[in-house]
């Protein structure tokens, strides 16, 4: 009896936590001030787990009004700017993937596009006003960087989680 009660209490707590963080179906459009925490940084120069980063992400809706099936994310990073098409996977939830390239030092030569970095970004709208997203949460994940040079060696992997607020 006691274990059933504990199980029911745990299930109810999990259901409440899930509903408290449920995505809001709203238009994803505008610039967001993003605060991130690096959750993984294996062999990534200048990055460490637990590091706090600030970014500005801009979302552009693909339809004239209301929530859209797709939005384009533009995000600056140290080596350039990424543009990623995000597709709605559930109300208020978007996902997309892309690739960027990083320089690699190989046999004393800097190979400009020596490393390939595939990544996935997931975004959830967490608050809205008048049908437009005002707050989001997001994750960035790069499971493995690929060395495209003739030199041996792993280029690492990284990931982060973000929260953001509409700024314009």
N, C-alpha and C positions, 0 to 999 in steps of 0.2 A: 504494500500500500504506500509506504513512505517513498519508495523508488518511483512509483507512478506519479505521485504528487510532485516530486523533484523534477521528473521528466516533463510533466505538464507545465510546471513553472518555467523551466528552461525554454520550452517550445514557445510559450507566450512571450517571454522576454526577447527571444530571437525574432518573433513575428513583429513585435513592437519596434525593435531596432531596425528591421528591414523597412517597415512602413515609414519610420522617421527619416530615413535616407532615400525614400522613393524619389525617382526622377519626376520632374514637372514637365508636362508637355507644353512647350512654349517656343516661340521663334528664337533661334540662335543666330544673332546678328550683332555686330559691333565689336569694339575693342575692350578687352578685359585685362585688368592688372592681375597677374598670376603670381602666387607665392607657392614655391615648390620646395619639397624636401627630397634630396637624393636618397633613394632606398637601396640602390646597388651601384657600385662603381668599381668594377674589377679591371685594373690596369688602364684606367682612363686618366690621362694627364690633367692635373688641375681640378679633379673631382674627387670627392670622398663621401662615403656613406654618412648621412645625417646633415650634410651641408644644406643650408637654406639658400635658395636662388630666387631671383625676381625676374619675371619675364612679362612681355606684353604680347598677348595673342589676339589676332583679329579674325573674327568669323564673318563670312559673307553668305547670307541665305541664298538659296538657288531659286526661290519662288517669290512672287510679288508680295505675298502677305501670309500671315499665319505660320504655324510650324511647317517646315519643309522636309522632304525626304532626304535632301542633301544640303550640306553647308561646306564652304571652303575655309580651311584654317590656314592662315599665314602666320608663321612664327620665326622671328629672327633667332639665330644662334651664333656661336662664336665664328664659325667658318662660312656663314652665308645666311640665306633665308630659305625656309621650307614652305612649300605650298602643298597642302594635303586635302583631298576630297574626303569628307566624312559622310557616311551614310547612316541614316536613322535605323537602328536595330530594334528599338522599342520606343514608346512615347517618351521624349526627352532624353534619349540615350543615342549617342552617335559613336561610330568607330571608323577608323581609316588607317591606312598604312602607306609608307613611302620609303625612299632610300636617299641617303646622301653619301658623299665620299669624303674621306679624310686623307691628308698627306701622311706618307710613311717614309722613314729614313731607311734606305736599303743600300748597303755597300757604299756608304758615304754620300749617296745621292738622294735628294728629297724627291720622292715620286708624288706628284700633286694629287693624283687620284689613286693612291696605293691601297686604300682600305675602303671597303664597301660596308655601309651601315644601314641595314634594314631596321625599320622601327614601326611600332604600332602606337596609336593614340586613341584613347577612349575618353569620351566626354559625357557627363551627365549634367543636365540643367537641374539645379537644386533650389532655385527660387526665381520668381517672375513677378512682373508688374505689368498690368494691361496687356497680357499675352506675350510679353517679350522677356527673354531670359535676363536676369540681373545678377545671378550667381551661378557658378559652375564648379564642378569638381572634375578632375581629369587624371589620367595616368599616361605615362610615357614608358615604353619598354623597348629595349634593344637587346634581344637575347644573345646575339653573337655578331661581332664585327669580323668580316672576312678579309684576310690579307691577299691582295691581288698581285703582289710582287713576287720575285723569285727568292726573296729572303724568307727564312723560316721565322715563325713566331706568332703568338696569339695577340690580337689587338684589343681584347677585352670585351666588356659588355656593361650596360648601365640601364638604370630605370629611375623613375621619380613619380611622386604623386603631387598634385597641385589643387589649390582652391583659387578661385578667381572672382572678381567683382567687376561689373560693367563700369567703364569709365567714359565711354562715348560712343 
